[in-house]
Amino acid sequence: MILIRVRNKKIRKHPENRVFLAVLLCCTALGAYLALTGWSPDGTTAVLPAAAGFTHSGSDTASAAPDGSSALSDVKKIAITFDDGPNADYTQTLLDGLKERNVKATFFLLGKEVDRYPEIVQKIHDDGHLIGTHSYEHVNLNNLSDTAAIEQVNKTNTAIFDITGEYPEYIRPPFGCWKCNLDYETTMIEVLWDIDPLDWKTSNSDVIAKRVTSKVRENDIILLHDASESSVKAALKIIDELQNQGYMFVTVDEILFD
């Protein structure tokens, strides 16, 4: 059972935008098809010049790469995410490991830590990772008044914007507890997870990694933290194992909307 909730007020309140987008995509696809088949408005069929690596034979078979393999190979996507950072001791080590493996991750940051370590936040942003909001002080938003909960979110968003120049669009509330009535107070998208190995409960990185790799599926979102050595080691082990299995790591927006 997938444990991701997406709340996007802009999508909910403006369904006509989605209809327009769907029509536009259909028209674009039709135009591309007619161009490929050589159709012209006068009813004649144009002769298409052969492009490098592609010839149009009139058949419906898929194009192939020079080595004979399918050019449209299936890619198994997965997202790895990190909560509670940035951390002065471990986030940089994690960033180095992600760069070595050419992996993009999603970081849900605490505003209080953002204020303490702005240079790490800038590095996360510069490395091309997606930054989301966790809250300012890791509190259960459900236990706060609406005003206090919104302050936790907005204060963190502002802190991130002041460093990166971009406001976060995604939020992972601490403990997965979101105040549903705040859907109409913010346009942020709530992102939960599919796999939680409870990495904060053990210092054994092998155990953490096994809890993930033994149950992971395509399009899953993995929850981890970058606040301990064992979690960072486990994250890199998970990446190595799943890359060997053919998984490609992407940011959560690619999982939710692609």
VENMOBEL-V84908 format. One record per residue. RES is the residue in three letters. D_FIRST is the distance of its C-alpha to the first C-alpha in whole Angstrom. Layout:
# VENMOBEL-V84908
{{RES	D_FIRST} {RES	D_FIRST}}
This chain:
# VENMOBEL-V84908
{{MET	0} {ILE	4} {LEU	6} {ILE	9} {ARG	12} {VAL	15} {ARG	18} {ASN	21} {LYS	24} {LYS	26} {ILE	24} {ARG	23} {LYS	27} {HIS	28} {PRO	27} {GLU	30} {ASN	30} {ARG	27} {VAL	29} {PHE	32} {LEU	29} {ALA	28} {VAL	32} {LEU	33} {LEU	31} {CYS	32} {CYS	35} {THR	35} {ALA	33} {LEU	36} {GLY	39} {ALA	38} {TYR	38} {LEU	41} {ALA	42} {LEU	41} {THR	43} {GLY	46} {TRP	46} {SER	49} {PRO	50} {ASP	53} {GLY	51} {THR	52} {THR	50} {ALA	50} {VAL	51} {LEU	48} {PRO	49} {ALA	47} {ALA	45} {ALA	45} {GLY	42} {PHE	42} {THR	44} {HIS	43} {SER	44} {GLY	43} {SER	41} {ASP	37} {THR	36} {ALA	34} {SER	36} {ALA	36} {ALA	37} {PRO	40} {ASP	39} {GLY	38} {SER	34} {SER	32} {ALA	32} {LEU	29} {SER	27} {ASP	23} {VAL	22} {LYS	18} {LYS	17} {ILE	16} {ALA	17} {ILE	18} {THR	19} {PHE	21} {ASP	22} {ASP	25} {GLY	28} {PRO	30} {ASN	32} {ALA	35} {ASP	35} {TYR	32} {THR	31} {GLN	33} {THR	33} {LEU	29} {LEU	31} {ASP	33} {GLY	31} {LEU	28} {LYS	31} {GLU	33} {ARG	29} {ASN	29} {VAL	26} {LYS	25} {ALA	23} {THR	22} {PHE	23} {PHE	23} {LEU	26} {LEU	28} {GLY	31} {LYS	33} {GLU	33} {VAL	33} {ASP	37} {ARG	37} {TYR	37} {PRO	37} {GLU	38} {ILE	35} {VAL	33} {GLN	35} {LYS	35} {ILE	31} {HIS	32} {ASP	35} {ASP	32} {GLY	30} {HIS	27} {LEU	25} {ILE	26} {GLY	24} {THR	25} {HIS	23} {SER	26} {TYR	30} {GLU	30} {HIS	26} {VAL	26} {ASN	24} {LEU	25} {ASN	24} {ASN	27} {LEU	29} {SER	31} {ASP	30} {THR	33} {ALA	32} {ALA	29} {ILE	30} {GLU	32} {GLN	30} {VAL	28} {ASN	31} {LYS	33} {THR	31} {ASN	31} {THR	34} {ALA	35} {ILE	33} {PHE	34} {ASP	38} {ILE	37} {THR	35} {GLY	36} {GLU	33} {TYR	31} {PRO	27} {GLU	25} {TYR	22} {ILE	21} {ARG	19} {PRO	20} {PRO	21} {PHE	18} {GLY	16} {CYS	18} {TRP	20} {LYS	22} {CYS	21} {ASN	25} {LEU	25} {ASP	23} {TYR	27} {GLU	29} {THR	27} {THR	26} {MET	23} {ILE	20} {GLU	17} {VAL	15} {LEU	13} {TRP	11} {ASP	8} {ILE	10} {ASP	13} {PRO	16} {LEU	18} {ASP	21} {TRP	23} {LYS	23} {THR	25} {SER	28} {ASN	27} {SER	26} {ASP	25} {VAL	23} {ILE	21} {ALA	21} {LYS	20} {ARG	17} {VAL	15} {THR	17} {SER	16} {LYS	12} {VAL	12} {ARG	11} {GLU	13} {ASN	12} {ASP	11} {ILE	12} {ILE	14} {LEU	16} {LEU	19} {HIS	22} {ASP	26} {ALA	28} {SER	29} {GLU	30} {SER	28} {SER	25} {VAL	27} {LYS	27} {ALA	24} {ALA	23} {LEU	26} {LYS	25} {ILE	21} {ILE	23} {ASP	25} {GLU	23} {LEU	21} {GLN	24} {ASN	25} {GLN	22} {GLY	23} {TYR	20} {MET	21} {PHE	21} {VAL	21} {THR	20} {VAL	18} {ASP	19} {GLU	19} {ILE	16} {LEU	15} {PHE	18} {ASP	19}}
